[in-house]
Amino acid sequence: MLQYNKNKVDNNPKISEKPPISNIVIEQLTLPPVPKALAKAQTTTTTKSKAEEQPPEPKNEKVTQSPTTNQQQVQQVYQQLSDQGVDIQIAWPQNMSINRAALDFMYQCAGMQFAVLMDNNITKVNQFSLSNYSDWIRVAQGNLSQKEQHWLTAYALTGTPIRLFPREIDLRLAQHLTVALRGAPLVNLRANYQVTDQTLLLNNIQLNQQTVKGSWPLYRGKCG
């Protein structure tokens, strides 16, 4: 698992000539060198890193129904999410309008953050003063949303686009996985994200090549 080096922060990030939005701050952090054995894995669908952010506090209503689990087991499964040997692919909606609405909800309500990865450097587009992001970050596969493309252009960002999730969302995912795995190791996971009624769900779940019935709620919030 990679970690940010908090002591190396560039206070003079490169931006375009276009004036930035007042509530946007560009932050650059440097990661420690990637071990050679893991360098190739960084280019796969799932890229892992120590990130720092949490969802915005206003009007936040977390999912109240959580699976009953042993917290130590949950932490162990959470660490497996950041294991380079685990094969995880979770897709966003393919329909463009549904995809855009889902991403907007995640940025505006759930505290997801956009960033780019270049070598060992992560440049984050900070919309809020946040902390405590998940150790597991997602490479933004496929077409970027209009908002994400605007950030890339407006701030002259270069690198691999990534999305940072709040830690609480992946901890909730680890809770569901702990219940479903029943002590077995996490080997592979296939699923789809869906946003319905201001709730982030995981559906079409294939866990260790076995179908899991139903959907898993990961986050519920309200934005006004």
C-alpha positions in Angstrom: 0.0 0.0 0.0 1.4 3.4 -1.0 1.3 6.4 1.2 1.4 10.1 0.7 4.6 11.9 1.8 3.0 14.8 3.7 6.3 16.7 4.0 6.6 17.2 0.2 4.0 19.6 -0.9 4.4 22.0 -3.8 2.9 25.3 -2.9 3.2 26.6 -6.5 1.1 24.2 -8.6 0.9 24.8 -12.3 -2.5 26.1 -13.5 -3.7 27.6 -16.7 -4.2 31.3 -17.3 -8.0 30.9 -16.7 -8.8 32.2 -13.2 -9.7 29.3 -10.9 -13.0 29.0 -9.2 -12.9 30.6 -5.8 -13.6 27.3 -3.8 -11.1 25.2 -5.8 -7.5 24.6 -4.5 -4.9 22.7 -6.4 -2.8 20.5 -4.1 0.2 18.5 -5.1 1.5 15.6 -3.0 4.5 13.3 -3.6 4.2 9.5 -3.1 7.2 7.5 -2.0 8.9 5.4 -4.8 6.8 2.4 -5.9 8.5 -1.0 -5.3 9.4 -2.6 -8.6 7.1 -5.5 -8.0 4.2 -3.2 -7.7 5.1 -0.7 -10.5 3.2 -2.7 -13.2 0.1 -3.1 -11.0 -0.3 0.7 -10.8 -1.4 0.8 -14.5 -4.3 -1.6 -14.0 -7.9 -0.8 -13.6 -7.6 -0.4 -9.9 -4.8 1.8 -8.5 -4.2 2.0 -4.8 -2.8 4.8 -2.7 -3.0 6.4 0.7 -5.4 9.3 0.2 -6.6 12.0 2.6 -10.1 13.4 2.4 -13.6 12.8 3.8 -17.1 13.7 2.5 -18.5 17.2 3.2 -20.4 17.4 6.5 -23.5 19.5 5.6 -26.7 17.5 5.1 -24.9 14.2 5.4 -27.2 11.3 6.1 -25.4 8.0 6.3 -26.9 4.7 5.6 -28.4 3.4 8.9 -28.7 -0.3 8.0 -25.2 -1.8 8.3 -24.4 -5.5 8.3 -23.4 -6.8 11.7 -19.7 -7.7 11.5 -16.6 -8.1 13.6 -14.6 -4.8 13.3 -11.3 -6.7 13.2 -12.5 -8.8 10.3 -13.8 -5.7 8.5 -10.4 -4.0 8.8 -8.7 -7.1 7.4 -11.1 -7.2 4.4 -10.6 -3.4 4.0 -6.8 -4.0 3.8 -7.5 -6.6 1.1 -9.1 -3.9 -1.1 -5.6 -2.3 -1.3 -3.9 -5.7 -2.0 -2.3 -5.6 -5.4 -3.1 -9.3 -5.8 -6.9 -8.8 -5.6 -8.8 -8.4 -8.9 -11.5 -5.7 -8.5 -13.5 -4.1 -11.2 -16.5 -1.9 -10.4 -18.1 -0.1 -13.3 -20.0 3.2 -13.5 -23.2 3.4 -15.5 -22.7 3.3 -19.2 -25.6 5.6 -20.1 -24.1 9.1 -20.4 -26.8 11.0 -18.6 -27.1 8.5 -15.8 -23.3 8.4 -15.5 -23.1 12.2 -15.3 -25.8 12.3 -12.6 -24.1 9.6 -10.6 -20.7 11.3 -10.7 -22.2 14.7 -9.9 -23.9 13.1 -6.8 -20.6 11.6 -5.7 -18.7 14.9 -6.1 -21.3 17.2 -4.6 -22.8 15.0 -1.9 -20.6 12.0 -1.1 -17.2 13.8 -1.0 -15.5 12.0 -3.9 -12.5 14.0 -5.2 -10.9 14.3 -8.6 -7.1 14.1 -9.0 -4.4 13.1 -11.5 -1.5 10.7 -11.0 1.8 11.4 -12.7 4.7 9.0 -11.7 4.7 9.3 -7.9 2.9 12.7 -7.8 -0.8 13.2 -7.1 -2.4 16.5 -7.9 -5.8 16.9 -6.2 -8.6 19.3 -7.1 -9.8 20.2 -3.7 -13.4 21.5 -3.5 -13.7 21.2 0.3 -11.5 21.1 3.3 -11.5 17.4 3.7 -9.5 14.5 5.2 -9.5 10.7 5.6 -9.8 9.3 2.1 -9.7 5.6 1.3 -6.4 3.8 0.8 -7.9 2.5 -2.4 -8.3 4.9 -5.3 -9.9 4.4 -8.7 -8.5 5.1 -12.1 -11.1 7.0 -14.1 -11.7 4.6 -16.9 -13.5 5.5 -20.1 -14.8 9.0 -21.0 -14.5 11.6 -18.3 -17.5 13.7 -17.3 -17.8 17.2 -18.5 -16.9 18.5 -15.1 -13.8 16.3 -14.9 -12.7 17.4 -18.4 -13.2 21.0 -17.4 -10.9 20.5 -14.4 -8.2 19.0 -16.6 -8.3 21.8 -19.1 -8.9 24.8 -16.7 -6.0 23.8 -14.4 -3.7 22.3 -17.1 -3.6 19.0 -15.2 -1.5 16.1 -16.8 -1.4 12.5 -15.7 -3.8 9.6 -15.2 -7.2 10.8 -13.9 -8.2 9.2 -10.6 -11.1 9.4 -8.2 -10.7 9.4 -4.5 -13.4 7.9 -2.3 -14.1 8.8 1.4 -12.8 6.0 3.6 -16.2 5.5 5.2 -17.6 4.3 1.8 -14.9 1.6 1.4 -15.3 0.6 5.1 -19.0 0.0 4.4 -18.0 -2.0 1.3 -15.6 -4.0 3.5 -18.5 -4.7 6.0 -20.7 -6.2 3.2 -17.8 -8.2 1.9 -17.0 -9.6 5.4 -20.5 -10.9 5.7 -20.6 -12.4 2.2 -17.1 -13.9 2.4 -17.6 -15.7 5.8 -13.9 -15.8 6.5 -12.8 -16.7 2.9 -10.1 -14.4 1.3 -11.2 -11.8 -1.2 -9.9 -12.9 -4.6 -12.0 -11.1 -7.2 -15.0 -8.7 -7.3 -17.1 -7.6 -10.2 -20.0 -5.1 -9.7 -21.7 -1.9 -10.9 -22.2 1.4 -9.1 -25.7 2.8 -9.1 -27.1 6.0 -7.6 -30.8 5.9 -6.8 -32.7 8.2 -4.5 -29.5 9.9 -3.4 -28.1 6.5 -2.4 -24.9 4.9 -3.8 -25.5 1.2 -4.3 -23.4 -1.7 -5.5 -25.3 -4.2 -7.7 -24.7 -7.0 -10.2 -22.2 -8.4 -7.7 -20.0 -11.3 -8.6 -17.8 -12.2 -5.6 -15.1 -14.8 -6.0 -16.9 -15.8 -9.2 -20.1 -16.4 -7.3 -23.3 -14.3 -7.8 -24.5 -12.3 -4.8 -28.2 -11.5 -4.8 -29.5 -8.0 -4.1 -27.7 -4.7 -3.8 -25.3 -3.3 -1.2 -26.0 0.3 0.0 -22.7 2.1 0.4 -23.7 5.7 1.1 -26.9 7.8 1.5 -26.8 11.6 1.6 -28.8 14.7 0.8 -27.6 17.8 -1.1 -29.7 21.0 -1.4 
